[in-house]
Amino acid sequence: MRVPYINLGLQYQGDKAEIIQKVADLIDSGMFILGSEVKQFEETFAQICQTKYAVGVANGTDALVLALKSMGIGEGDEVITAPNSYLASASSIALCGATPVFADVRDDFNINPAEVEKKITSNTKAIIAVHLTGRPASMDKINEIAYKYNLVVIEDAAQAIGAEYKGKKVGGLGNLGCFSLHPLKNLAAAGDAGMITTDDESLYEWLLKARTHGMKSRDECEFWSLNSRLDALQAAILNVKVKRLDEWTNRRREIAFKYISALSDYVKVPTDNSDIKSVYHTFIIQTEDRDELQAYLAKRGIDTKVHYPIAIHQQEAAKNIPSSSEAYPETERQINQILSLPVYPELSDDQVNYVIEKVTEFFKK
Ligand SMILES: *Cc1c(COP(=O)(O)O)cnc(C)c1O
């Protein structure tokens, strides 16, 4: 049996005709920039996140950059984030002219609030809390720290659409939420796309200008900014695909629970608790035999990945960031032990069972 790590084409199976019709209609209408498809998707997205507003932008990285800029973050400011995330959680800070400061994570891959507090200086302006793997970070503690030190909280929810923390959806747990709809994310465009959520009307108004060159009207530019809009073609496709989000999330969780109950005797598995509802963007196991296990599975047709083999503070691009030279023991331990198993909704039960069988077989030998 073959179990590819991902098969993006399968997501379109049930909806292909509708999507192609939508694309054809959009081409006929000529509404390529913003317009009703973008507006409709923004409204749907705000509903999903239980926020007042959602602003479509070109990708998740721009979402983070614009969210930081909306709070006036720039040169001389420090922003605390996790070193084990996708690199955009830190590059977005540097792209604003501010300095990323890393705080180590816990064994559930999310930032450790106690480490965050240790990294606060008089220059700290914000915390980017990443909901890595689709699992919400400890938002109560993070918000408590933010309140105490008067900091902005930005959620990097790129991997976590639909996830919940104490009954509330991610995207509405801080000042702003940032999402990616990149083809590999849980809700995926057929290209790049991103979204920013907020309950704050003045931030919303600012973001509408900021994604369009800083223009306040057709001819008047208020401030320099990016050209970073959610593409109307992508919005049209997303308006069709979003109808299946709950179905897909439930299937991801179903597969994750199968893995958890079958594999917990052999490897460290992620676990849900009553405070969170994780959406399993990735399903990451931890074992000291990671490399051997990965090779064993590859030989038997099962693709796995490592998210991520190089931590952000270890990247060449990060070499001039002062906090890159510090130690992050938990992040550094995880790099050698983490392995992502396939967890996409289109996996068949037979494929899931085959993965379980082969992982179990490896440890029983
Ligand atoms: C994917 C991702 C991003 C960046 O999103 P893009 O749309 O690729 O720019 C940022 N943060 C995290 C945690 C991600 O997984």
The ligand as a Tripos MOL2 file, in Angstrom:
@<TRIPOS>MOLECULE
LIG
   15    15     1     0     0
SMALL
NO_CHARGES

@<TRIPOS>ATOM
      1 C1          2.0120   28.5970    6.6680 C.3       1 LIG1
      2 C2          2.3480   29.3750    7.8590 C.ar      1 LIG1
      3 C3          2.6130   30.7550    7.8060 C.ar      1 LIG1
      4 C4          2.7500   31.5160    6.5280 C.3       1 LIG1
      5 O1          1.6850   31.4630    5.6570 O.3       1 LIG1
      6 P1          1.9120   31.7400    4.0980 P.3       1 LIG1
      7 O2          0.5190   31.8110    3.5740 O.co2     1 LIG1
      8 O3          2.6760   30.5900    3.5540 O.co2     1 LIG1
      9 O4          2.6430   33.0270    3.9560 O.co2     1 LIG1
     10 C5          2.8500   31.4270    8.9960 C.ar      1 LIG1
     11 N1          2.8500   30.7880   10.1660 N.ar      1 LIG1
     12 C6          2.6250   29.4600   10.2700 C.ar      1 LIG1
     13 C7          2.6300   28.8200   11.6190 C.3       1 LIG1
     14 C8          2.3790   28.7050    9.1150 C.ar      1 LIG1
     15 O5          2.1720   27.3970    9.2200 O.3       1 LIG1
@<TRIPOS>BOND
     1     1     2 1
     2     2     3 ar
     3     2    14 ar
     4     3     4 1
     5     3    10 ar
     6     4     5 1
     7     5     6 1
     8     6     7 2
     9     6     8 1
    10     6     9 1
    11    10    11 ar
    12    11    12 ar
    13    12    13 1
    14    12    14 ar
    15    14    15 1
@<TRIPOS>SUBSTRUCTURE
     1 LIG1         1 GROUP 0 **** ****
